[in-house]
Amino acid sequence: MSMLDGDIELLAARLAHAQRLGNMGWAEWNLRTGGIVWSEQVYAIFGRDPAQGPLPLANLAAYVEPADLAALDELLWTVTQGVEPVQAEFRVRRTDGDVRNLRMVLEPLMAPGGPTGVHGVIQDITGRRRAERIMSESRRQLLEARVQAAEERHVMLALREAILPEPVGCLDLPHTRIAVRYVPAEKTASLGGDWFEAAALPDGRALLAIGDVSGHGLPAIAHMAQLRHALVGLTMTGEPPNQLLTWLNDLVLHRLADTTATAIIGHLDAATRVFTWGQAGNLAPVLVRDGVASRLAPPRGILLGATGEVPYQLATTRLRSGDLVLMFTDGLVERRTRDIDEGLDLVMTAACKLPGRDLDEGLDRLLEDIGGPNPEDDACLLAVGILGTC
């Protein structure tokens, strides 16, 4: 074998390899002699046995899907009329029944008096079109999911607003200012059962409470509503916060199956500035006094719904003029991206900056200082300032 023959064979092997990788082949039809040449890959694309020989241009229509025949007809007519390459895409049904997407580029072989033949490149683009359809369907599903999530978020936030309307201004208590915030999670699926209550009692004291029901979505919101409404009713008994927690614990144990909850319930006597409170598995409030923040020592108390055997204890904190108490649920400080102690440090630092006269605006700045809303969980904040008449 000569060096030239070896080079030709190597070139032919590389060309065949390139055709297989690109799933494309070449073909040539001689319009004068009727001779036809197909590369090996064209037979593979059509699923045709090479022993049967290549197909004349006119016989391609037998393979093309009926809906795409017009594209083939226009391609064949156009290539015999001009000198420029033309292309079209259509589907063919192979002898094994498999439908493939093909792109065919045809170029007329011109001579004086008109075209003498047609040269073509045929590529199987089925995989590409399938990937495009999958991507398009994925985009459609993603868009639908986003729309649905936005609608669900709107419904859940509206439901929460109906159950838990945010009070405007401060409570009518002497020398006391109270501000609250509900901070929804950024993700719809993370909206949960956080709640607060701040209300004047018939005896002149204030009920101050926050809590968080386990879970997310509508079930958690429904359980939150039951727990909060029960507390409002039980408060009218005048019993201390630890007894209220005991009753709420019984409610969760016997009426809210597979549910737990955290809570802080307190009574503030504005005349004596005594804050009496109990807690059930919630983070202790932060006290800011003389510009220094510290966490109050929590009385004994475990999660609501955990057990009925452990009594809830009571704590008493005597507040002073200028003091500020900040109560919050764990969604304020717990983040996937940071340790809870780091979150607590940020809250305590930010709490020291809360202004005496505008707690509403101060809570907004506190949220900014700690990194904004929690993407994964909602939170409630309740701030109480002993600052003078509202």
C-alpha positions as CSV (number, residue, x, y, z in Angstrom):
1,M,0.0,0.0,0.0
2,S,1.4,3.4,-1.0
3,M,1.8,6.4,1.4
4,L,-1.0,8.1,-0.6
5,D,-3.4,5.1,-0.2
6,G,-2.7,5.1,3.6
7,D,-3.4,8.8,3.9
8,I,-6.7,8.4,2.0
9,E,-7.8,5.5,4.2
10,L,-6.9,7.5,7.3
11,L,-8.9,10.5,6.0
12,A,-11.8,8.3,5.2
13,A,-11.7,6.7,8.7
14,R,-11.6,10.1,10.4
15,L,-14.5,11.3,8.2
16,A,-16.6,8.3,9.1
17,H,-15.8,8.9,12.8
18,A,-16.8,12.5,12.6
19,Q,-20.1,11.5,10.9
20,R,-20.9,9.1,13.7
21,L,-20.1,11.6,16.4
22,G,-22.2,14.3,14.8
23,N,-24.9,11.8,13.8
24,M,-24.8,13.1,10.2
25,G,-24.0,11.8,6.8
26,W,-23.7,13.0,3.2
27,A,-25.6,12.0,0.0
28,E,-25.4,12.8,-3.6
29,W,-28.1,12.4,-6.3
30,N,-27.2,12.7,-10.0
31,L,-30.2,14.1,-11.7
32,R,-29.1,13.0,-15.2
33,T,-27.9,9.5,-14.7
34,G,-30.0,8.6,-11.7
35,G,-26.9,7.6,-9.7
36,I,-27.1,7.9,-6.0
37,V,-24.4,7.7,-3.3
38,W,-25.1,7.6,0.4
39,S,-22.5,7.6,3.2
40,E,-22.8,4.8,5.7
41,Q,-24.2,7.2,8.4
42,V,-27.2,8.2,6.2
43,Y,-28.3,4.5,6.2
44,A,-28.0,4.5,10.0
45,I,-30.0,7.7,10.2
46,F,-32.9,6.3,8.1
47,G,-32.6,2.9,9.7
48,R,-32.2,1.4,6.2
49,D,-30.3,-1.7,5.3
50,P,-27.4,-0.7,3.0
51,A,-28.2,-3.8,1.0
52,Q,-31.4,-2.1,-0.1
53,G,-29.4,0.8,-1.6
54,P,-30.1,4.5,-1.3
55,L,-33.4,6.2,-1.8
56,P,-34.1,8.5,-4.8
57,L,-35.1,12.0,-3.8
58,A,-38.7,11.4,-4.9
59,N,-38.9,8.4,-2.6
60,L,-38.0,10.3,0.5
61,A,-41.6,11.3,0.9
62,A,-42.5,7.7,1.9
63,Y,-40.5,8.1,5.1
64,V,-41.6,11.6,6.0
65,E,-44.4,12.2,8.5
66,P,-47.5,13.5,6.7
67,A,-47.6,16.8,8.6
68,D,-44.0,17.6,7.4
69,L,-44.5,16.7,3.7
70,A,-45.0,20.3,2.7
71,A,-41.5,21.1,4.1
72,L,-39.9,18.4,2.1
73,D,-41.7,19.4,-1.1
74,E,-40.6,23.0,-0.8
75,L,-37.0,21.9,-0.1
76,L,-36.8,19.7,-3.2
77,W,-38.5,22.3,-5.4
78,T,-36.3,25.1,-4.2
79,V,-33.0,23.2,-4.6
80,T,-33.8,22.6,-8.3
81,Q,-34.5,26.3,-8.9
82,G,-31.5,28.1,-7.6
83,V,-27.8,28.0,-6.9
84,E,-27.8,28.5,-3.1
85,P,-27.9,25.8,-0.5
86,V,-31.3,25.3,1.2
87,Q,-32.3,23.5,4.3
88,A,-35.4,22.2,6.1
89,E,-36.3,20.2,9.1
90,F,-38.8,17.3,9.2
91,R,-39.6,14.1,10.9
92,V,-39.2,10.7,9.4
93,R,-40.5,7.3,10.5
94,R,-38.0,4.6,10.1
95,T,-38.6,1.0,9.2
96,D,-38.4,0.1,12.9
97,G,-41.2,2.6,13.6
98,D,-39.0,5.1,15.4
99,V,-39.7,8.7,14.6
100,R,-36.6,10.9,14.2
101,N,-36.1,14.6,13.7
102,L,-33.8,15.3,10.7
103,R,-32.2,18.4,9.3
104,M,-31.4,18.2,5.6
105,V,-29.2,20.8,3.8
106,L,-29.2,20.4,0.0
107,E,-27.0,22.2,-2.6
108,P,-27.6,22.0,-6.4
109,L,-24.7,20.9,-8.5
110,M,-24.9,23.3,-11.4
111,A,-23.7,23.1,-15.0
112,P,-24.6,25.0,-18.2
113,G,-28.2,24.3,-18.8
114,G,-29.3,23.7,-15.2
115,P,-28.5,21.6,-12.2
116,T,-27.0,18.2,-12.8
117,G,-27.4,16.9,-9.4
118,V,-27.9,17.6,-5.7
119,H,-25.5,17.2,-2.9
120,G,-26.8,16.9,0.7
121,V,-25.9,16.7,4.3
122,I,-28.4,15.0,6.6
123,Q,-28.2,15.2,10.4
124,D,-30.3,13.4,13.0
125,I,-31.2,16.1,15.6
126,T,-33.7,14.0,17.6
127,G,-31.6,14.2,20.8
128,R,-31.3,18.0,20.5
129,R,-35.0,18.5,19.9
130,R,-35.9,16.1,22.8
131,A,-33.6,18.1,25.1
132,E,-35.2,21.4,24.0
133,R,-38.7,20.0,24.6
134,I,-37.6,18.8,28.1
135,M,-36.1,22.2,28.8
136,S,-39.2,24.0,27.6
137,E,-41.4,21.8,29.7
138,S,-39.2,22.3,32.7
139,R,-39.4,26.0,32.2
140,R,-43.2,25.8,31.9
141,Q,-43.5,23.7,35.0
142,L,-41.1,26.1,36.9
143,L,-43.2,29.1,35.9
144,E,-46.4,27.3,36.9
145,A,-44.8,26.4,40.2
146,R,-43.7,30.0,40.8
147,V,-47.2,31.3,40.0
148,Q,-48.8,28.7,42.3
149,A,-46.3,29.5,45.0
150,A,-47.1,33.2,44.7
151,E,-50.8,32.4,44.9
152,E,-50.3,30.1,47.9
153,R,-48.2,32.7,49.6
154,H,-50.9,35.4,49.0
155,V,-53.6,33.1,50.4
156,M,-51.6,32.1,53.5
157,L,-50.5,35.7,54.2
158,A,-54.1,36.8,53.8
159,L,-55.3,34.1,56.2
160,R,-52.6,35.0,58.7
161,E,-53.6,38.6,58.5
162,A,-57.2,37.7,59.2
163,I,-56.2,35.5,62.1
164,L,-53.4,37.7,63.4
165,P,-54.0,41.4,62.5
166,E,-51.1,43.6,63.4
167,P,-52.1,46.3,65.9
168,V,-51.7,49.9,65.0
169,G,-49.9,52.2,67.4
170,C,-49.3,51.3,71.0
171,L,-51.5,49.9,73.7
172,D,-53.3,52.4,76.0
173,L,-51.1,51.7,79.1
174,P,-49.5,54.3,81.3
175,H,-45.7,54.8,80.8
176,T,-45.5,51.8,78.4
177,R,-45.0,51.4,74.7
178,I,-45.6,48.1,72.9
179,A,-44.7,47.3,69.3
180,V,-45.0,43.9,67.5
181,R,-43.8,42.5,64.1
182,Y,-44.7,39.4,62.2
183,V,-41.9,38.7,59.7
184,P,-42.9,36.1,57.1
185,A,-40.3,33.7,55.6
186,E,-39.1,34.6,52.1
187,K,-40.0,31.1,50.9
188,T,-43.7,30.3,50.6
189,A,-43.3,26.7,51.9
190,S,-41.7,28.0,55.1
191,L,-44.6,30.1,56.3
192,G,-45.5,28.7,59.7
193,G,-47.3,29.0,62.9
194,D,-45.6,32.0,64.6
195,W,-48.0,34.2,66.5
196,F,-48.2,37.1,69.1
197,E,-50.7,38.6,71.3
198,A,-50.6,42.1,73.0
199,A,-53.9,43.2,74.6
200,A,-55.1,45.2,77.6
201,L,-56.8,43.1,80.3
202,P,-59.9,44.2,82.3
203,D,-57.8,44.7,85.5
204,G,-55.5,47.1,83.8
205,R,-52.6,44.7,83.1
206,A,-51.4,43.8,79.6
207,L,-51.2,40.3,78.2
208,L,-48.0,39.9,76.2
209,A,-47.4,36.6,74.4
210,I,-45.6,35.1,71.5
211,G,-45.3,31.5,70.2
212,D,-44.5,29.2,67.4
213,V,-46.4,26.0,66.4
214,S,-44.4,23.2,64.8
215,G,-44.6,22.7,61.0
216,H,-45.3,25.0,58.1
217,G,-48.1,25.8,55.7
218,L,-51.8,25.7,56.3
219,P,-51.8,23.0,59.0
220,A,-49.4,25.0,61.1
221,I,-51.5,28.2,60.6
222,A,-54.7,26.4,61.6
223,H,-53.1,25.1,64.8
224,M,-51.7,28.5,65.5
225,A,-55.2,30.0,65.3
226,Q,-56.6,27.4,67.7
227,L,-53.8,28.0,70.2
228,R,-54.0,31.7,70.1
229,H,-57.7,31.9,70.3
230,A,-57.7,29.5,73.3
231,L,-55.2,31.8,75.0
232,V,-57.3,34.9,74.5
233,G,-60.3,33.1,76.1
234,L,-58.3,31.6,79.0
235,T,-56.8,34.9,79.8
236,M,-60.1,36.1,81.0
237,T,-59.9,33.8,84.0
238,G,-57.2,36.1,85.5
239,E,-55.0,33.1,86.2
240,P,-51.2,33.6,86.1
241,P,-49.1,32.8,82.9
242,N,-47.9,29.4,84.2
243,Q,-51.4,28.2,84.7
244,L,-52.3,29.4,81.2
245,L,-49.4,27.4,79.8
246,T,-50.6,24.3,81.6
247,W,-54.0,24.6,80.0
248,L,-52.5,25.3,76.6
249,N,-50.3,22.2,77.0
250,D,-53.4,20.1,77.7
251,L,-55.0,21.5,74.5
252,V,-52.0,20.6,72.4
253,L,-51.6,17.2,73.9
254,H,-55.3,16.2,73.5
255,R,-56.6,18.2,70.6
256,L,-53.7,19.0,68.2
257,A,-52.3,15.6,67.3
258,D,-48.6,15.3,66.3
259,T,-48.0,19.0,67.2
260,T,-45.7,20.8,69.5
261,A,-45.4,24.5,70.2
262,T,-43.2,27.0,72.0
263,A,-44.6,30.1,73.8
264,I,-43.9,32.9,76.2
265,I,-46.9,34.3,78.1
266,G,-46.5,37.3,80.4
267,H,-48.5,39.8,82.3
268,L,-47.3,43.4,82.6
269,D,-48.5,45.6,85.4
270,A,-47.9,49.1,84.1
271,A,-48.5,50.7,87.5
272,T,-45.9,48.6,89.4
273,R,-43.8,47.8,86.3
274,V,-43.7,44.1,87.3
275,F,-43.5,41.6,84.4
276,T,-44.7,38.1,85.4
277,W,-44.0,35.5,82.8
278,G,-43.7,31.8,82.0
279,Q,-42.2,30.0,79.0
280,A,-42.6,26.7,77.2
281,G,-39.5,25.9,75.3
282,N,-39.1,29.4,73.8
283,L,-35.9,31.5,73.8
284,A,-35.8,33.8,76.9
285,P,-36.6,37.5,76.4
286,V,-33.8,40.1,76.1
287,L,-33.7,42.9,78.6
288,V,-32.0,46.2,77.6
289,R,-31.1,48.3,80.7
290,D,-28.9,51.3,80.7
291,G,-27.7,50.4,77.2
292,V,-26.7,46.9,78.0
293,A,-28.6,43.8,76.7
294,S,-28.9,40.6,78.6
295,R,-31.1,37.5,78.5
296,L,-33.6,37.0,81.3
297,A,-33.2,33.8,83.3
298,P,-36.0,31.6,82.1
299,P,-38.4,29.8,84.5
300,R,-38.8,26.0,84.1
301,G,-41.0,25.1,81.1
302,I,-40.9,22.6,78.2
303,L,-42.5,22.5,74.8
304,L,-46.3,22.5,74.7
305,G,-47.4,19.0,73.6
306,A,-44.2,17.3,74.9
307,T,-45.6,15.9,78.2
308,G,-48.2,16.6,80.8
309,E,-45.9,15.6,83.8
310,V,-43.6,18.7,84.1
311,P,-45.2,21.8,85.7
312,Y,-44.6,25.3,84.4
313,Q,-42.9,27.8,86.7
314,L,-43.3,31.5,87.0
315,A,-40.7,34.3,86.8
316,T,-41.0,37.9,88.0
317,T,-39.0,40.7,86.5
318,R,-39.3,44.2,88.0
319,L,-38.7,46.7,85.2
320,R,-37.4,50.3,85.5
321,S,-38.0,53.5,83.7
322,G,-36.0,53.2,80.4
323,D,-36.0,49.4,80.3
324,L,-36.9,47.6,77.2
325,V,-37.9,43.9,76.9
326,L,-37.7,42.1,73.5
327,M,-39.5,38.8,73.0
328,F,-39.1,36.8,69.8
329,T,-39.5,33.3,68.3
330,D,-36.6,31.3,67.1
331,G,-37.0,32.2,63.4
332,L,-35.5,35.5,64.3
333,V,-32.1,34.1,65.3
334,E,-31.8,30.6,63.7
335,R,-30.4,30.5,60.2
336,R,-29.0,27.7,58.1
337,T,-26.0,29.8,57.4
338,R,-25.0,30.7,61.0
339,D,-24.9,29.4,64.5
340,I,-27.8,30.3,66.8
341,D,-25.4,32.0,69.3
342,E,-24.2,34.3,66.5
343,G,-27.9,35.1,65.8
344,L,-28.5,35.9,69.5
345,D,-25.5,38.1,69.7
346,L,-26.7,40.1,66.6
347,V,-30.2,40.5,68.2
348,M,-28.8,41.7,71.5
349,T,-26.5,44.1,69.8
350,A,-29.3,45.5,67.7
351,A,-31.7,45.6,70.6
352,C,-29.4,48.1,72.4
353,K,-30.1,50.6,69.5
354,L,-33.9,50.4,69.8
355,P,-35.1,54.0,70.2
356,G,-37.2,54.9,73.2
357,R,-40.0,56.7,71.4
358,D,-40.4,54.9,68.1
359,L,-40.3,51.1,68.6
360,D,-42.1,50.5,65.4
361,E,-39.4,52.1,63.3
362,G,-36.8,50.6,65.6
363,L,-37.9,47.0,64.9
364,D,-37.5,47.6,61.2
365,R,-33.9,48.7,61.8
366,L,-33.3,45.8,64.1
367,L,-34.4,43.4,61.3
368,E,-32.0,45.1,58.9
369,D,-29.1,44.9,61.4
370,I,-29.5,41.1,61.8
371,G,-29.6,40.4,58.1
372,G,-33.3,40.8,57.1
373,P,-36.1,38.2,57.1
374,N,-35.2,34.5,57.5
375,P,-35.6,32.8,54.1
376,E,-36.4,29.5,55.9
377,D,-38.7,30.4,58.8
378,D,-41.0,33.1,59.9
379,A,-40.7,35.0,63.1
380,C,-42.5,37.2,65.6
381,L,-41.1,40.0,67.7
382,L,-42.7,41.9,70.6
383,A,-41.0,44.9,72.1
384,V,-42.0,46.5,75.4
385,G,-40.5,49.8,76.5
386,I,-41.0,51.5,79.9
387,L,-40.6,54.9,78.4
388,G,-43.5,57.2,79.5
389,T,-46.9,57.8,78.1
390,C,-47.5,56.7,74.5
